[in-house]
Protein backbone atom coordinates (compact mmCIF):
# COMPACT_ATOMS: atom_id res chain seq x y z
CA UNK A 1 0.00 0.00 0.00
CA UNK A 2 2.81 2.25 0.83
CA UNK A 3 4.36 1.80 -2.47
CA UNK A 4 1.14 2.56 -4.26
CA UNK A 5 0.70 5.70 -2.25
CA UNK A 6 4.19 6.66 -3.04
CA UNK A 7 3.67 6.12 -6.70
CA UNK A 8 0.47 8.08 -6.67
CA UNK A 9 2.11 11.24 -5.37
CA UNK A 10 2.98 13.69 -8.10
CA UNK A 11 6.63 14.06 -9.04
CA UNK A 12 8.21 17.43 -8.55
CA UNK A 13 10.02 18.62 -11.76
CA UNK A 14 13.71 19.19 -11.34
CA UNK A 15 14.98 22.43 -12.71
CA UNK A 16 17.25 22.03 -15.75
CA UNK A 17 20.81 23.04 -15.16
CA UNK A 18 21.65 26.06 -17.36
CA UNK A 19 24.55 25.64 -19.73
CA UNK A 20 27.39 28.01 -19.00
CA UNK A 21 27.37 31.01 -21.29
CA UNK A 22 30.65 31.42 -23.12
CA UNK A 23 31.46 35.07 -23.71
CA UNK A 24 32.06 35.93 -27.34
CA UNK A 25 35.70 36.46 -28.10
CA UNK A 26 36.49 40.12 -28.53
CA UNK A 27 38.30 40.89 -31.82
CA UNK A 28 41.03 43.45 -31.26
CA UNK A 29 40.16 46.77 -32.87
CA UNK A 30 42.05 47.45 -36.09
CA UNK A 31 44.16 50.55 -35.68
CA UNK A 32 43.03 53.44 -37.87
CA UNK A 33 44.86 53.82 -41.19
CA UNK A 34 43.85 57.44 -41.70
CA UNK A 35 47.32 58.76 -40.93
CA UNK A 36 49.09 56.39 -43.33
CA UNK A 37 46.58 56.99 -46.10
CA UNK A 38 47.05 60.68 -45.60
CA UNK A 39 50.79 60.23 -46.13
CA UNK A 40 50.18 58.23 -49.30
CA UNK A 41 47.78 60.85 -50.64
CA UNK A 42 50.21 63.60 -49.71
CA UNK A 43 53.04 61.74 -51.47
CA UNK A 44 51.01 61.44 -54.68
CA UNK A 45 49.82 65.08 -54.60
CA UNK A 46 53.26 66.47 -53.87
CA UNK A 47 54.69 64.21 -56.59
CA UNK A 48 52.23 65.61 -59.14
CA UNK A 49 53.07 69.16 -58.04
CA UNK A 50 56.77 68.42 -58.41
CA UNK A 51 56.15 67.39 -62.04
CA UNK A 52 54.11 70.54 -62.69
CA UNK A 53 56.80 72.82 -61.18
CA UNK A 54 59.73 70.79 -62.50
CA UNK A 55 60.77 73.68 -64.77
CA UNK A 56 61.20 76.02 -61.79
CA UNK A 57 64.84 75.82 -60.60
CA UNK A 58 65.16 74.00 -57.25
CA UNK A 59 61.40 74.16 -56.48
CA UNK A 60 60.69 70.99 -58.46
CA UNK A 61 63.73 69.37 -56.85
CA UNK A 62 62.52 70.14 -53.31
CA UNK A 63 58.98 68.96 -54.03
CA UNK A 64 60.29 65.78 -55.68
CA UNK A 65 62.41 64.88 -52.65
CA UNK A 66 59.47 65.52 -50.30
CA UNK A 67 57.23 63.28 -52.44
CA UNK A 68 59.81 60.47 -52.35
CA UNK A 69 60.21 60.68 -48.56
CA UNK A 70 56.43 60.70 -47.94
CA UNK A 71 55.95 57.78 -50.33
CA UNK A 72 58.62 55.68 -48.62
CA UNK A 73 57.16 56.33 -45.16
CA UNK A 74 53.67 55.40 -46.40
CA UNK A 75 54.97 52.18 -47.98
CA UNK A 76 56.59 51.13 -44.71
CA UNK A 77 53.19 51.42 -43.01
CA UNK A 78 51.73 49.20 -45.76
CA UNK A 79 48.78 51.46 -46.41
CA UNK A 80 47.96 53.21 -49.71
CA UNK A 81 50.53 51.28 -51.70
CA UNK A 82 49.43 52.55 -55.11
CA UNK A 83 49.39 56.21 -54.14
CA UNK A 84 52.71 55.83 -52.31
CA UNK A 85 54.37 54.33 -55.38
CA UNK A 86 52.84 57.07 -57.56
CA UNK A 87 54.34 59.71 -55.25
CA UNK A 88 57.76 58.05 -55.31
CA UNK A 89 57.79 57.68 -59.12
CA UNK A 90 56.57 61.21 -59.89
CA UNK A 91 58.92 62.64 -57.26
CA UNK A 92 61.91 60.79 -58.73
CA UNK A 93 61.08 61.91 -62.29
CA UNK A 94 60.60 65.51 -61.16
CA UNK A 95 63.88 65.43 -59.23
CA UNK A 96 65.86 64.25 -62.25
CA UNK A 97 64.09 66.71 -64.58
CA UNK A 98 64.59 69.63 -62.21
CA UNK A 99 68.30 68.88 -61.78
CA UNK A 100 68.69 69.01 -65.57
CA UNK A 101 66.66 72.22 -65.82
CA UNK A 102 68.53 73.87 -62.96
CA UNK A 103 71.94 73.08 -64.44
CA UNK A 104 70.80 74.30 -67.87
CA UNK A 105 69.55 77.59 -66.43
CA UNK A 106 72.68 78.07 -64.33
CA UNK A 107 74.85 77.37 -67.38
CA UNK A 108 72.81 79.86 -69.42
CA UNK A 109 73.14 82.53 -66.74
CA UNK A 110 76.88 81.96 -66.50
CA UNK A 111 77.15 82.10 -70.29
CA UNK A 112 75.23 85.36 -70.45
CA UNK A 113 77.40 86.77 -67.67
CA UNK A 114 80.53 85.75 -69.55
CA UNK A 115 79.23 87.39 -72.73
CA UNK A 116 78.40 90.52 -70.74
CA UNK A 117 81.90 90.60 -69.29
CA UNK A 118 83.36 90.20 -72.77
CA UNK A 119 81.19 93.03 -74.06
CA UNK A 120 82.30 95.24 -71.19
CA UNK A 121 85.92 94.26 -71.74
CA UNK A 122 85.64 94.84 -75.48
CA UNK A 123 83.93 98.18 -74.86
CA UNK A 124 86.66 99.22 -72.46
CA UNK A 125 89.25 98.13 -75.00
CA UNK A 126 87.55 100.04 -77.81
CA UNK A 127 87.01 103.15 -75.74
CA UNK A 128 90.56 102.83 -74.47
CA UNK A 129 91.75 102.71 -78.08
CA UNK A 130 89.65 105.75 -78.89
CA UNK A 131 91.12 107.66 -75.97
CA UNK A 132 94.56 106.71 -77.29
CA UNK A 133 93.56 107.97 -80.74
CA UNK A 134 92.31 111.23 -79.26
CA UNK A 135 95.67 111.79 -77.59
CA UNK A 136 97.68 110.66 -80.62
CA UNK A 137 99.29 112.87 -83.27
CA UNK A 138 96.79 114.32 -85.74
CA UNK A 139 98.96 116.43 -88.06
CA UNK A 140 101.79 114.79 -90.00
CA UNK A 141 104.57 116.48 -91.94
CA UNK A 142 105.37 116.03 -95.61
CA UNK A 143 107.03 112.66 -96.29
CA UNK A 144 105.87 111.04 -93.05
CA UNK A 145 103.79 107.89 -92.76
CA UNK A 146 100.62 109.05 -91.07
CA UNK A 147 98.24 107.14 -88.79
CA UNK A 148 94.65 108.07 -89.55
CA UNK A 149 92.51 106.25 -87.00
CA UNK A 150 93.40 102.58 -87.61
CA UNK A 151 94.86 103.25 -91.05
CA UNK A 152 98.48 103.80 -91.97
CA UNK A 153 98.60 106.34 -94.85
CA UNK A 154 101.53 107.11 -97.12
CA UNK A 155 101.63 109.57 -100.07
CA UNK A 156 103.86 107.94 -102.68
CA UNK A 157 103.80 110.70 -105.33
CA UNK A 158 102.16 114.02 -106.23
CA UNK A 159 101.27 115.11 -109.78
CA UNK A 160 100.30 118.78 -110.32
CA UNK A 161 98.27 120.27 -113.19
CA UNK A 162 96.66 116.94 -114.14
CA UNK A 163 94.50 117.10 -117.30
CA UNK A 164 91.95 114.26 -117.64
CA UNK A 165 91.08 112.71 -120.99
CA UNK A 166 87.48 113.88 -120.67
CA UNK A 167 87.37 117.68 -120.87
CA UNK A 168 84.16 117.63 -118.82
CA UNK A 169 86.26 116.89 -115.72
CA UNK A 170 88.91 119.57 -116.34
CA UNK A 171 89.57 122.04 -113.53
CA UNK A 172 87.74 125.35 -113.50
CA UNK A 173 89.52 128.54 -114.47
CA UNK A 174 92.08 129.49 -111.83
CA UNK A 175 92.16 125.93 -110.49
CA UNK A 176 94.19 122.81 -111.18
CA UNK A 177 93.79 119.07 -110.63
CA UNK A 178 96.37 117.23 -108.55
CA UNK A 179 96.85 113.46 -108.38
CA UNK A 180 98.03 111.82 -105.17
CA UNK A 181 99.19 108.23 -105.28
CA UNK A 182 98.48 106.87 -101.79
CA UNK A 183 98.88 103.59 -99.94
CA UNK A 184 96.51 102.77 -97.08
CA UNK A 185 97.08 99.84 -94.69
CA UNK A 186 94.59 98.67 -92.08
CA UNK A 187 96.37 98.46 -88.70
CA UNK A 188 93.28 97.52 -86.70
CA UNK A 189 93.98 94.52 -84.47
CA UNK A 190 90.74 92.55 -84.64
CA UNK A 191 88.38 93.85 -87.30
CA UNK A 192 88.06 94.77 -90.93
CA UNK A 193 88.27 98.46 -91.70
CA UNK A 194 86.37 100.22 -94.45
CA UNK A 195 87.75 103.27 -96.17
CA UNK A 196 86.60 105.06 -99.31
CA UNK A 197 88.24 107.58 -101.63
CA UNK A 198 85.53 110.01 -100.53
CA UNK A 199 86.64 109.61 -96.93
CA UNK A 200 89.64 111.74 -97.89
CA UNK A 201 89.64 115.48 -98.48
CA UNK A 202 92.19 118.04 -99.55
CA UNK A 203 92.90 120.87 -97.13
CA UNK A 204 93.87 124.03 -99.01
CA UNK A 205 94.91 126.52 -96.31
CA UNK A 206 91.91 125.59 -94.17
CA UNK A 207 89.44 125.14 -97.01
CA UNK A 208 88.52 121.50 -97.66
CA UNK A 209 87.04 119.63 -100.61
CA UNK A 210 86.36 115.98 -101.37
CA UNK A 211 87.96 113.98 -104.15
CA UNK A 212 87.15 114.93 -107.73
CA UNK A 213 85.10 112.76 -110.09
CA UNK A 214 87.81 113.12 -112.74
CA UNK A 215 88.88 109.89 -114.40
CA UNK A 216 92.36 108.66 -113.56
CA UNK A 217 94.25 105.45 -114.18
CA UNK A 218 94.66 103.15 -111.18
CA UNK A 219 92.11 105.02 -109.08
CA UNK A 220 92.12 104.39 -105.35
CA UNK A 221 89.40 101.82 -104.62
CA UNK A 222 89.78 101.37 -100.87
CA UNK A 223 86.90 99.27 -99.58
CA UNK A 224 87.00 96.79 -96.70
CA UNK A 225 90.56 96.00 -95.66
CA UNK A 226 91.44 93.16 -93.33
CA UNK A 227 94.24 93.47 -90.79
CA UNK A 228 97.54 94.49 -92.46
CA UNK A 229 95.89 94.58 -95.91
CA UNK A 230 96.99 97.49 -98.13
CA UNK A 231 95.21 99.34 -100.90
CA UNK A 232 97.17 101.60 -103.29
CA UNK A 233 95.80 103.97 -105.92
CA UNK A 234 95.35 107.52 -107.16
CA UNK A 235 93.19 110.28 -105.66
CA UNK A 236 92.29 113.39 -107.69
CA UNK A 237 91.56 116.76 -106.06
CA UNK A 238 90.82 120.22 -107.45
CA UNK A 239 92.63 123.11 -105.77
CA UNK A 240 93.57 126.72 -106.49
CA UNK A 241 96.26 127.08 -109.14
CA UNK A 242 99.76 126.71 -107.64
CA UNK A 243 98.30 126.39 -104.12
CA UNK A 244 100.72 125.73 -101.29
CA UNK A 245 100.38 124.30 -97.78
CA UNK A 246 98.20 121.50 -99.10
CA UNK A 247 97.28 118.58 -96.85
CA UNK A 248 95.49 115.27 -97.26
CA UNK A 249 92.75 115.20 -94.61
CA UNK A 250 90.69 112.43 -93.00
CA UNK A 251 88.00 112.68 -90.30
CA UNK A 252 86.65 110.11 -87.85
CA UNK A 253 84.06 110.31 -85.07
CA UNK A 254 84.75 108.43 -81.82
CA UNK A 255 83.45 108.36 -78.26
CA UNK A 256 85.55 110.15 -75.67
CA UNK A 257 85.32 108.72 -72.14
CA UNK A 258 86.96 111.89 -70.85
CA UNK A 259 84.30 114.19 -72.31
CA UNK A 260 81.51 111.56 -72.18
CA UNK A 261 80.53 112.53 -75.68
CA UNK A 262 81.35 111.87 -79.32
CA UNK A 263 84.16 113.91 -80.80
CA UNK A 264 85.40 114.37 -84.37
CA UNK A 265 89.06 113.64 -84.96
CA UNK A 266 90.71 115.39 -87.91
CA UNK A 267 93.95 113.93 -89.30
CA UNK A 268 96.15 115.67 -91.88
CA UNK A 269 99.25 114.74 -93.88
CA UNK A 270 101.11 117.51 -95.68
CA UNK A 271 102.31 117.05 -99.28
Beta strands, then each sheet from edge to edge (+ up, - down):
strand 1: 139-140
strand 2: 146-148
strand 3: 151-162
strand 4: 175-186
strand 5: 193-195
strand 6: 200-204
strand 7: 207-210
strand 8: 223-225
strand 9: 230-240
strand 10: 246-256
strand 11: 261-270
sheet 1: 1+ 11+ 10- 6+ 7-
sheet 2: 2+ 3- 4+ 9-
sheet 3: 5+ 8-
end
